Amino acid sequence: MSTILYFLCICFACIAAQNDSKIGDSLNNFATRLLQFTADEAGDDMNLALSPYTVWSLLSIIAEGARGNTSKELENVLQISNEKNEFRNEFKQLKGTLQNKTVGVTLELSSGIFTNKKHSLKQSFQDVTKQYYDVDTIPVDFKDLKASSELINSYVAKATNNRIVNFISQSDIKDAEIFLTSTLYFKGDWTNPFNKTATKNSPFFNEKGEEIGKVDMMFLSGAVAFLRLEALKAQAVLLPYGNGSKMSMVVILPLRGSSIAEVLELMHQMQMRTIIEKLKEAEQQFIDEDVNIFLPKFSVSSDLNMNVVLSKMGIKEVFDAQKADLLNMVNQYLFVSRLIQKAEIDVDEEGTIAAAASGAAVSYKQQTPKFNANRPFIYSIVDMEAKTVVFNGVYRNPKRASNSS
């Protein structure tokens, strides 16, 4: 009988080596697909907050312990290079980029593996995950459920600046032999804050143009990057954080008559790197021109079981008790029983707390262009140096603050 491997992905906020890094494109493609499949699974009425970086990074760590077809499925979906050392070195570079300090931006991240003292991880697995992924390995005795749950909760609370406390209960680790966590905490102040006195209660519409509620609509008039992407059937703006604009939020608003689902599919075809590069070009080209930005204040919390979504994306065997091969991790038959993500994002006038066909785009500016996000939109937090998404989501309905499955 197989032993259960628990995976926990915790994201309270967000962010995301080199400009031409293969690993950045791999992460972007995974981020877009993850949001696309999750949004489809959640339905047309749900808001979403996701940290694709957190899921992708821990699945990459699990892939280090996988063999055979289990390994192949993970590598195919995560787009891990056949040159394992090349991927590992790029992963380490990407994590270093994430942790570069910027005034006005706080980023803290960690990865931990809690393992039953009876079933020690293989030394080769521990060495690789520590050297390249900076993973903490923490021995626990899962027979003592109270002590084990307290240890994990303490680790998570510290890693998230006490934003997530008492995250798991004793029942969550009842049958565990291994428990994995990945945490990100991000707080970013807008480079150009929204004017609080200009925030007004305004109607919000669905994709059919029907009013479905009210939002506190923020307003900013300033020189920000703005694009109308005909190939994407959407408008996009770039809203930077802190000094130096290393981190930014990209907001993508489908044109009237287009849907979130349609734009997400086009985003997959175009690739996120192209969108980011076009926005950077627009930022330089129209540096002295103002754009009128209307964006709702919003809070979204998602608590999701990702098994079904990842299975539809092609990761199947690792969740199958009869087929999973993780013998490069430990000399014990393991499978991942649940892959859970909790992600939260708060956006207001001051900033964000968040706990993701080439060349076919045409960009232009109009006289005093207007970007009015008064209908469903897609948002992403990106590292502008890496051109990489680490947090993304969809805002559809002001009456829903959370989503769980």
N, C-alpha and C positions, 0 to 999 in steps of 0.2 A: 504493500500500500504506500502511495506517495505521501511525502511530508509536505505540508503547506508552506509556501513562501509568500509572505505578505509584502506588499509594496504600498508605500504611502507617499504621495506627492503633495506637498503643502506649498502653496504660493499665496503670500499675503500681499504681494505687490510685485512690481516688476521693473524689468528692464531688458539688454544685450549689447585670423582676425585681421587679418590683413584685408585690404580692400578687395583683392581678387581671390580670397580664400575659398577653397572648395567647400570647406565645412560650413561657411556662412550660407552658401546656396543650399546645401543639404538641409540646414536648419530652417531656412525660409520656406523651402518646398514642403517640409514636414509641417511647419506652422500653418501654412495656408490650407493644406489638406486636413489637418486636425480640426481647424475651425470650420471648414466646409462640412465635414462629416458630422461633427458635433452639433452644428446648427441644424442640419437636416434631421438628426435624431431628436433634438429638443423641440422642434416644431416652430411654426411661424409666429408664436406669441411670446417666446421666451427671450430674455436677455441673457447674455453669456459673458463670463470672464474666464480667460484661460491663460496658463503659462506654458506655451509650447516648449520653451527652453527647459523647464523643469521636467516635463515628461520625457523629452528627447534625451536629456542628459542622463537620467536614471535608467532609461531603456538602453542607452549606450553602455552604462556600467553593467547592467544585467547581461548584455551581449558579450561582454568579456568572460562571463561564466558559462556561456552557452556553447553547444556543439551541434554538429550535423545540421539537419533541416531547421531546427529551432534557431540556430545561429544565422542561417541563410535568410530566414524570414525577417528577423530583426535588422540585419544588415541591408536588405533590400529596401525596406520601408524607411529606415533611418538614413539611407544612402551613405553607409559607412564604406570607405574605400577598402579595396582588397589589400592595399598596403597598410597594414594595421598600425605600424609605427608612425606612418605619415599622419593617419587620422588622430592617433594619440597626441602627437606633438601639436597638431592644429587645435585640438580640443583644449590643450593646456594654454596655448596662445590666446584662444577665445576667452577662456576664463580670466586670464590676465587682463585682457582688454576690458572686460566687464567690471573689474575691480579697480580700474584707474579712477582716481578721485577727481571730482569736479565740484566747484563751489555751487551750492544750490541743489545738489543731488546727493542723496544718501543711498548706498547700495550695500546690502549685506546678504551673503549667500553661503550655504553649507550643505554638505551631503553626509549622511551617516548610515552605517549599517550596524544594526543591533543583532547580534548573533548568539544563539543558545550555546552555552559553554560546552555542552556535550558534542556539538557538531561544529568544530572550528572550521573557518574558511580555509581553503587551500592557500599556502603561503604565496604561490605564484600569483593568485588572484589578488590577494591583499597587497602585494608589492606593486602590481600594475595599477590598481585602483588608487593607491596612495600616491604614487609617483606622478601619474598623469591626470587623475581626476580629483585628487586631494580629498579622498574619502576618509572619514573617521570610522574606525572599527571599534565598536563598544560591546564587550561581552556582557550578557545578561542571563539570568536564569528564568525562563518563561514559565516555570512551574510556580514561581512566586509572582502571581499576576499583579498584586498590589505594588510591589517594589519595581517590577518591570514597567508598568504603566506610568508610575511616577517618574522614573528615570527618562523615559521617552518624552513625556510631557514637559519635563524640565528642560531637556535639550531643545525642544521645539520652541518653547516660550523664550528662551534666551536667544535663539537664532532669529526670532521674529520680533525682537524688541518688545516682548510681552504683549504682542498683538493677538497671538493665538495661545491661549492657555487651556489646560484640561482638554486637549484636543482629542485624545482617545480615552475610551473606557476599558476596563479590564476585559470585557467580553470581546473587544476588538483583537486581542492577542491571545485568546484562549487556546488556539491550536497552532500558534506560530512557532517556527524554528528560526526564522530570519525576518527582520522587519527593516525596510529601507525607507529613508526619508530624504527629501530634498526641499530646502526652504530658500525663498528669496524675499527680501524686504526692500521695498523701493519707496522713496519719498522724493518727489521732484517739484521744485518751485518753477512756475512759468518764467521764462526770460522776460516776457511781456505779459504781466498779469491782466486779467479781465477787470473791468471797472465794476466794482460791487454796486455802486449806485445805479448802474444801467441795467442790472438784472431785473427782469420782469416776468410775471406769470404769463405764459403764452401757450397756445394750443399745440398739440403734437398729433401728427397724422400717421395712419398706417400706409402700407404700400398701395392701397386702393384710393388713397386721398381722403379717407374718412377720419374725422377727428375722434381720437380714442382717449384723450386725457389732456392734462395740463402739465407743463414743466416750468421750472425756474430757468428761463433762457438767459444765458450770459451773453455779453456783447464786448467785442474787441475790434477796434479799428487801428490797423497798424500794418507795417511792411512785413508780411509773412508770405511764404511760398504758397502759391495757388496754382492749380492746374485743372483744366477740363480735359479728361482723357477719353476721347471718342472711342478708342479701341476697348476701353474698360467700361464704357457706358456710365461714367461716374465723374464727379469732381473730387479733388483731393486738396487738403491743406496740411502744412507742416507746422506744428506748434512746438517750439524748442523749450527745453528746461535748462535752468542754471546759466552759468557763464561758459562760453565756448560752444554752446549748442551741441554738446556731445550726444546727449540723449534728447529724443523728440517724440511727440505723439503724432502719428499720421492718422487723419480722419478721412475716410472715404465715403462719400455720399452718392448713392445711385441716382442717376438722372431720373426725372419723372418718367414713369412707364417701365423702368428697369427694377429688378428685384435684387435682394441680398444674395439669393442663391445664384442668380445669373452673374452678378459681379464677382462672387467668390470663384466661380468656375473660370471666368476670364482672368482673374488675378493669378490663378494657377498656371494658365497658359502664358501670361505675360511675364511672370516672376516678379517677386517683390523687389529684388535688387533694381530692376528697371524703373519701377515706380519711384523708389528712393532717389535714384540718380536723376530722374527727370525733375523731381522736387528740388533737389540741390541746384540744378541748373536754373530753375525758375527763381530760386532764392537769390542767386547772383544776378540774374538778368533784370529782375524787377525790384532791386533792393530799396529803391526810393519811392515805391508806389504802395499805397494803402489798400488793404482789403477789409471789408466789413464781415466779421465773423460772428455768427450766432451759434452757440453751442450750449446744450442743456447741462446744468449741474446734474450729475448722476452718481448713483452708487449701485454696484452690481455685486452680488455674491453668488458663486456657483459651487455646489458640492456634488461632484459627479463620479459615478462609477464608469471608468473609461473602457472596460473590457469589450463591450459590444462595438464601440467606435473603432478601437484599434484592431479588432478582429476583422471588421469590414475593410480596413485599410491594408490588411494582409498579415497582421501579426496574430497568429492563431495558436501555434503549438505551445507557446510558453504558458498559455492559460489552460492547457489540456493535461490533466493528471496522468493520462496514459501515454502521452507522446512527448511531453516536455523533457528536454535534455539539458540540464544545467550542471553537469558533472565536472565542468571546469571551475565551478565555484566551490563545491563541497562534495565529499564522497557520500552523498545521500541523494535519493531521488526527490527532487523538488519540482514544484510548479507554482506559478503566480496565481493565487486564488482571486485576488482583487487588485485592481490598479485604480486608486482613488486620487482625485485632485480636488483640493479646495482652493479657490482663488477669489480674491476680493479686490475691488477697485473703487476709489472715491475720487471724483473730479469736481473741483470747485474753482472759484475765481483766482485763488492763490496758486493752485497746482494740483498734483496728483499723488495719491497714495495708492499703490497697487500691491496687494498681498496676495507670442508669437510674444501678346506676342511682341517679343523684343523689337524695339525700333518702330512699332506700329503706332505708338502714342504720338498725339499731336497736342502741343500745349500752347496756350495763349492767355493773354490778359485782356480784359475789357476795361472800359472806364469805370472806376470804382466798383470792381467786381464784388459780388455778394455770395457768401457761403452760409446758407441757412439750414442747419441740421434740425429741422422740425419734423423729420420723418426718419424711419430706420436707417442706421448707418453702421459702418464697420470702423473699429479703432485698433491701432497697433502702437505699442511702445517699441522704439527701435534704437539701436546703437548706430549713430551716423558714421562712425569710423569703420565699423565692421559691416555696415549696411545690412544689419541682421535684426530680425524680429525676435523678441523674447516674451512679449505679452500681447495678447490680442483679444478681441471679443466683438460682440454684436449688441447694439442697443436698439430694441424694438418697441418696448412698451413701458411708459412711465408708471404704470400701476403695478409693475412687477419689479421688486428689488432683488429677488433671489431666485435661484433655480437649483433643483436637486434631482438626482435620479439614482 
